[in-house]
Amino acid sequence: MSEIPPSFTSPEPLTTSDDPSGLATPEQEVNLNLKGFRQVVMPYLTKISHGSTPFIATFLIIHLTAPALANLGGSCLASQVMLLGREYYQTSFGEKYLLIAPFAAHVVSGVLKRLTTPSTLRRRISSILTLTGYSALLFFLPIHYLTHRVYPSDPSPPIYSVGPSELDFEFVKIGLQEWPLRSWLLYTGLVTCVAWHAASGVHIIWTTWLRRWLGPGKSQRSRLIQTTLASLPVLSGLYLLSREPVLAFSSLASRFHAVFSKSFMYRI
């Protein structure tokens, strides 16, 4: 989420007071304690934040490959790849330990770093990394997760627990065709925010851990190109899906409609 310059984590000599007596006031003691706490905790938070990214990146590659492959094989190929990918991130083990746990570690460590960093060293909220991270976390991702994961599992009528084998890209088609503006806003916002955040995060990880051996990272322009190249196949695949006819049975399509109707975004 939020990052700080790597130099902030380097040890600094502690001083107690500018007073010749060397006695620190209570306020100075508090500041020194906070300073020492940051020096101890900050490197660990950085390692947790950076160390969780390979798990999240693996999930994103698997998850976004499905709509991207719609460019080649339409909804049939996209649904097959998505169902195969769920064997990684929707099993009882995979979802907890390969997705939710790394994601939670990444978010919590990023938030803690932001809260414990002095305001003078804190990354601006308007920076690309921070803005895209919190936009995805607080808006796009919750709506996406609820609509595509939580609401379909509702056992009550008329949804009747849409199972993983039923929840394929026919569901996405219905959303894109019945609520085009809202669906495109949500999909485009989520994909671009995640891609921008990932490109900016890779630059920070590169600068922190790899620059010494592999040289400086990519420029801001290069990261924009990377974001475009990552987002375009996914969004073009969704566009092709939106142009296909819906092939779901009417009974299943009505259950899909009921799922969307549970989301406030599709009721307004």
N, C-alpha and C positions, 0 to 999 in steps of 0.2 A: 504494500500500500504506500506508505510514505517512507522516504529514505532521507538520510542525512549524509553529508560528505564523509568519506571514510576517515579523513584526518581527525574528525571529532572524537573518534573512539581511541585515539592514541593517548597514552598516559600523559598527564600534566602534573607538575609539582603542585602540591597542596600548600596553601598558605593559610595562616590562622587569622592574622590581623596586620594592618599597617601600623598599629599602635606600637611604640617602642617597647612596651611591657610584654608584648607577645600574647596577651590575653584576648581571646576572641569574645565578642559579644554574643548573646543568645541568637541573634539574627544571623551573625556570621557562622556560628556553629551549625545552624540549620542549613545554610547554603553549602557549607563544606560537606555536610553529610549527604546532601542531595548530589553534590558533585562526585563524591566517592561512589555513591549508589549508581550513578550513570556510568562511571568508568567501569564498574564491575558488570553491570547488566547489559549495556549497549552492545558489546561484541557478541554476546549470546543471542540477543534479539536479532541482530543482523544475520547471524549464521542460521537461525531458525527460519527467518524470512526467505533467505536465499536458498536454503536447503530444501524447502518445501516446493520450490518452483518446478523441479523436474517432474514431480508427480502430477502437478496441475497441468504442465505442458503436455504430458503424455495423454491425459484425459482430453484436453482440447484438440489435439491432433486426431485422436480416434473419433471424437464426437463430431468435429467439423468436417472430417473427411466424407461422411455420409452425404450431406447436402452438396458438397463440392462435386461428388461423383454423379450427381444428377445431371451434370453437364454432358456426361457420356452415356448414361443408361437410364435416365429419367427416374421416376419414383420407384420403379421395381428394383433397380440396382441400389439406389439410396437406402431403401428400406432394408434390403438384405444386409448391407454393410452396417447399418445402425443396429440391427438385431444381433449381428456378430460382435459388434463393439460393446454391447451391453454385457457380454460375458466377462468383460474386464471391470466395468464400473458400476454394474447393478447387481452383482452377486452379494451375498451376505457378508463376505469378507472384503471384496473389492470396494464396495460403496463406503464402508466404514473406514477402512484403513488406507486405501489408495486414493480416495477422493475427499471424503468429508474431513478426515483428520488432517491431511496436509493443507486443505483449504482453510480450516479453522486456525491452524498454526500460522499460516501466512497472514490471515486477517488480524488475529490477535497480536502477533508480534509487530505488525505494521502500525496498528493503533497505539500500542504501548510505546513504541519508539516515538511516535508523534507527540504523545502526551508527556513523555519524560524529556523531550528535547527542548532546550531553551528557545524562546520565541525568535531570538536573533539568528539561530542556526536552523530553524525549522523550515522545511521546504514549503514554498508558497502553495496555498490551496488552489491557486489558478494554474499551477504547473500541469503539464500534460499527464505526468504519472499520477499525481494526486487526483486531479479532476476526473480522469477516466476511471481510476480505481474506485472512487467513492460513488460515481454515477452508476457504475455497474453493480456495486455492492448494495447500494441503498434503493435503487429503483429498478433497473433492467433485470438483474438476476433474480430478485425475489418474485417478480411477476412471472418470469420464465419458469422458474422452479415450481411455483404453485400451479401454473397452468399445465405444465407438461409432466409433472411428477406427482404432486399431491392431490389435486382435484380429480384426476382420472382414477385414483385408487378409492374414491368414495363408494362404499358398498350400497348406499341407499339409492332408490329409484330417483330419476330415470337413468342414472349413470351405470349402476350395477358393476362397479369395479372393472373398468376397462383394463384388461391385462396387457403385459408387455408385448405379447405376440399380436395383439390387436392394435396397439398404439404405434402405428407406423406413419409414413409420410402422407397418408390420406388425411390424417388429422391436421397436419400442417397445411395441406391444400385447402381444406375447408376454412381454416382461419384466414388464409391469404385471400380466398375468393369471397367469403362472406363479410369479412371485416378488413378490407385491404389497407386502408390508411393506418389503422391501429396496429395491424400485424406488421406492416413494413416499418413503421416507427420503432416497434419493439425489437424486431429482428435486426434491423440495421443499426440501431443504437447499441444493442448488446454486442454484436459482432465487431463493430468499429471500436467501441470502448475497450473490449478485451484485447483486440489486436494492437491498439495504440499502447495500452498499459503493458502488454507483453514486450513490445519493441523497446519501450523506455526502460523496462525492468532488465531486459537482457543487456542493454547498454550499461546500466549501473553494476550489474554482476560482472560484466566484462572488465569495467574500470576497476572494480574492487579486487578481483581475484586473478585476472588473466592479463591485464595490461602490461605487467612487468615482463612477461615472456612473449606475448603475441602482439604488442603494440596497442595504440589507441583504438577505441571503438568507433562505431559509425557516427556520422554527422546527423544532425536533425533532419536534413533532407533525405539522407539514406534511410532513416527510420520511417519517414513518411512513405517512401517507396515500398519498404518492407510491409508496412501496414496495409497499403493498397493491394499489394500482391497477395497478402494473406486473406484479405476481406473479399476481394473481387470474385474468386471462384465460388465462395460460399453464397454470396448474394446473387450471382448469376444463376447458380443452381436453384436457388429459391424462386427466382423469376421463371425459370423453365417449369418448375413444379406448379407455379400459379397458373400457367397456361394449359396444363393438362386437365382433362376431365376427371371428376371425382369418381373413383371406382369402388368406393365402400358401399356395402349394402345399406339400404335406407334405415334399417333398424340400428345399425352401428353408427351411421351418420347422425342420427338423432341423439344418440348418447354423446357423440363428440360435441354437438351443439350444446348439450347440457353442461358439459365440462367447461366450455368457453363462457357460458352464462354465469358461472360461479365467480369469475374474475371481474372485479370492478372495472377494469380497463375495457372489457367487452360489453359492459352494461351501460356505460355512459354514451 
